[in-house]
Amino acid sequence: MQIMCKRAIQNGTQQLTLKLTLGAFSLVLAGSAQAQTMLVKVLQKSDEIVSQVYKEVPVKSCRVEQIPIYGTQAGGKQASQASTADVVASAIFGGLLGNQIGGGTGKDAATLLGAIAGADIANKSGKSKQVIVGQKQQEVCDVVMQQRSVNQVTDYKTYIEFGGNVWQMTTTIPYTAGEFLSVNVDITPAE
């Protein structure tokens, strides 16, 4: 009986040694082989991974400004008459322009008409003028780009089943329960 037990232990040891040798040999072969692509089942809907990122975002910037209100003012004697200097200067300018138009006696007539027209324009412009008659408040808004910290989904935690274990991996797109995901499997010996 001792001989049978001894022989069974020796046979068991040989089988165990053979299995370990084959296992180590297959790991060496697997280590030199390239990764295998496999389909694995997604166990639950992917969880979002939210991170703070800095982005250029449009921001509305408003302020209240004083806006002038223009009106026509017709004043008394001082506002209704142009100054003598304005009338003389406008007459000279009008005369110079008229002098460029005609020829001979027509040139003299054009010069005289230009001087009269220039003086008349200056005299009429002195009767009324555009002036600021008041102010009003108005909201003025601009859109400016600013760096802001925002929460953004950057990746997804996806749970898969592989080799009878549950694994968590980071993916760039979300998956739902029951979908199949293609993964690369690379087995190397732990040393």
C-alpha positions as CSV (number, residue, x, y, z in Angstrom):
1,M,0.0,0.0,0.0
2,Q,2.9,2.3,0.7
3,I,4.3,1.6,-2.8
4,M,1.0,2.5,-4.4
5,C,0.7,5.8,-2.5
6,K,4.3,6.6,-3.3
7,R,3.7,5.8,-7.0
8,A,0.5,7.9,-7.1
9,I,2.3,10.8,-5.5
10,Q,5.2,10.5,-8.0
11,N,2.7,10.4,-10.9
12,G,0.8,13.4,-9.5
13,T,4.1,15.3,-9.1
14,Q,5.0,14.4,-12.7
15,Q,1.6,15.5,-14.0
16,L,1.8,18.7,-12.0
17,T,5.4,19.4,-13.2
18,L,4.3,18.7,-16.8
19,K,1.3,21.1,-16.4
20,L,3.5,23.9,-14.9
21,T,6.1,23.4,-17.7
22,L,3.5,23.6,-20.4
23,G,1.9,26.6,-18.7
24,A,5.3,28.5,-18.5
25,F,6.0,27.6,-22.1
26,S,2.7,28.9,-23.3
27,L,3.3,32.2,-21.4
28,V,6.7,32.6,-23.1
29,L,5.0,32.1,-26.4
30,A,2.2,34.4,-25.5
31,G,4.7,37.1,-24.4
32,S,6.4,37.0,-27.8
33,A,3.1,37.1,-29.7
34,Q,1.2,40.2,-30.5
35,A,-2.0,41.3,-28.8
36,Q,-5.2,39.5,-29.7
37,T,-8.4,41.4,-30.5
38,M,-11.4,40.0,-28.6
39,L,-15.1,41.0,-28.1
40,V,-16.1,41.5,-24.5
41,K,-19.6,42.2,-23.1
42,V,-20.4,45.6,-21.5
43,L,-22.0,44.9,-18.1
44,Q,-23.7,48.3,-17.4
45,K,-24.1,51.7,-18.9
46,S,-20.9,53.7,-19.0
47,D,-20.3,56.3,-16.2
48,E,-19.3,59.8,-17.3
49,I,-15.9,61.1,-16.2
50,V,-16.3,64.9,-15.7
51,S,-13.3,67.1,-15.6
52,Q,-12.8,70.8,-15.3
53,V,-11.4,72.3,-18.5
54,Y,-10.6,75.8,-19.5
55,K,-12.5,77.1,-22.6
56,E,-13.0,80.3,-24.4
57,V,-16.7,81.1,-23.9
58,P,-18.7,84.1,-25.1
59,V,-19.7,86.5,-22.3
60,K,-22.2,89.3,-22.7
61,S,-20.7,92.5,-21.2
62,C,-23.1,95.5,-20.7
63,R,-22.7,99.0,-19.5
64,V,-24.8,102.2,-19.4
65,E,-23.6,105.1,-21.5
66,Q,-24.8,108.7,-21.8
67,I,-25.9,109.3,-25.3
68,P,-26.3,112.9,-26.5
69,I,-29.7,114.0,-27.9
70,Y,-29.3,116.5,-30.8
71,G,-31.8,119.1,-31.8
72,T,-32.0,122.3,-33.9
73,Q,-31.6,125.5,-32.0
74,A,-32.8,128.8,-33.4
75,G,-31.5,131.5,-31.1
76,G,-32.1,135.2,-30.6
77,K,-30.3,137.9,-32.6
78,Q,-26.9,136.5,-31.9
79,A,-27.7,132.9,-33.0
80,S,-29.8,134.0,-36.0
81,Q,-27.0,136.0,-37.6
82,A,-23.7,134.7,-38.8
83,S,-20.5,136.5,-37.7
84,T,-19.0,139.0,-40.1
85,A,-15.9,136.9,-40.3
86,D,-17.9,133.8,-41.4
87,V,-19.8,135.8,-44.1
88,V,-16.6,137.4,-45.5
89,A,-14.7,134.1,-45.5
90,S,-17.6,132.3,-47.3
91,A,-17.9,135.1,-49.8
92,I,-14.2,134.9,-50.6
93,F,-14.3,131.1,-50.9
94,G,-17.5,131.3,-53.1
95,G,-15.8,134.0,-55.3
96,L,-12.7,131.8,-55.8
97,L,-14.9,128.9,-56.9
98,G,-17.0,131.1,-59.2
99,N,-13.8,132.6,-60.8
100,Q,-12.8,129.0,-61.9
101,I,-16.0,128.6,-64.0
102,G,-16.4,131.4,-66.5
103,G,-14.3,133.1,-69.1
104,G,-14.1,136.8,-70.1
105,T,-17.0,138.9,-68.8
106,G,-18.7,135.6,-67.8
107,K,-15.8,135.0,-65.4
108,D,-16.5,138.2,-63.6
109,A,-20.2,137.4,-63.3
110,A,-19.4,133.9,-62.0
111,T,-17.0,135.3,-59.4
112,L,-19.7,137.8,-58.2
113,L,-22.4,135.1,-58.1
114,G,-20.0,132.7,-56.2
115,A,-19.3,135.5,-53.6
116,I,-23.0,136.2,-53.1
117,A,-23.8,132.5,-52.8
118,G,-21.0,131.9,-50.3
119,A,-22.2,134.9,-48.1
120,D,-25.8,133.7,-48.3
121,I,-24.9,130.1,-47.2
122,A,-22.9,131.5,-44.3
123,N,-25.8,133.8,-43.3
124,K,-28.3,130.9,-43.5
125,S,-26.2,128.5,-41.5
126,G,-26.0,131.0,-38.7
127,K,-29.8,131.0,-38.2
128,S,-30.1,127.4,-36.9
129,K,-27.6,124.8,-35.8
130,Q,-27.4,121.3,-34.4
131,V,-26.8,121.3,-30.7
132,I,-26.9,118.8,-27.9
133,V,-30.2,119.5,-26.2
134,G,-30.0,116.7,-23.6
135,Q,-28.7,113.3,-22.6
136,K,-30.2,109.9,-22.3
137,Q,-29.0,106.7,-20.7
138,Q,-28.7,103.7,-23.0
139,E,-27.5,100.2,-22.3
140,V,-24.7,99.1,-24.7
141,C,-23.7,95.5,-24.8
142,D,-20.7,93.7,-26.3
143,V,-19.9,90.0,-26.5
144,V,-16.3,89.3,-25.4
145,M,-14.5,85.9,-25.2
146,Q,-13.2,84.9,-21.8
147,Q,-11.3,81.9,-20.4
148,R,-13.7,80.1,-18.1
149,S,-13.4,76.8,-16.1
150,V,-16.3,74.6,-17.2
151,N,-17.2,71.0,-16.3
152,Q,-17.1,68.8,-19.4
153,V,-17.4,65.1,-20.0
154,T,-13.9,64.0,-21.0
155,D,-14.1,60.2,-20.9
156,Y,-16.3,57.3,-19.7
157,K,-15.8,54.5,-17.2
158,T,-16.9,51.3,-18.9
159,Y,-17.3,48.0,-17.0
160,I,-16.7,44.8,-19.0
161,E,-16.5,41.0,-18.2
162,F,-13.4,39.2,-19.3
163,G,-12.1,35.9,-18.0
164,G,-14.8,35.6,-15.4
165,N,-13.8,38.9,-13.8
166,V,-15.3,42.4,-13.9
167,W,-12.9,45.0,-15.3
168,Q,-13.2,48.8,-15.4
169,M,-11.7,50.6,-18.4
170,T,-11.6,54.2,-19.7
171,T,-13.2,54.7,-23.1
172,T,-13.7,57.8,-25.2
173,I,-17.3,57.0,-26.1
174,P,-20.2,55.7,-23.8
175,Y,-21.5,52.1,-24.0
176,T,-24.8,50.6,-22.8
177,A,-25.3,47.3,-21.0
178,G,-25.3,44.3,-23.4
179,E,-23.2,45.9,-26.1
180,F,-20.0,44.2,-27.2
181,L,-16.7,46.1,-27.2
182,S,-13.6,45.1,-29.1
183,V,-10.5,45.1,-26.9
184,N,-6.8,44.2,-27.4
185,V,-5.6,41.5,-25.0
186,D,-1.9,41.1,-24.4
187,I,-0.7,38.4,-22.0
188,T,2.8,38.7,-20.7
189,P,4.5,36.9,-17.8
190,A,4.7,38.8,-14.5
191,E,8.3,39.0,-13.4
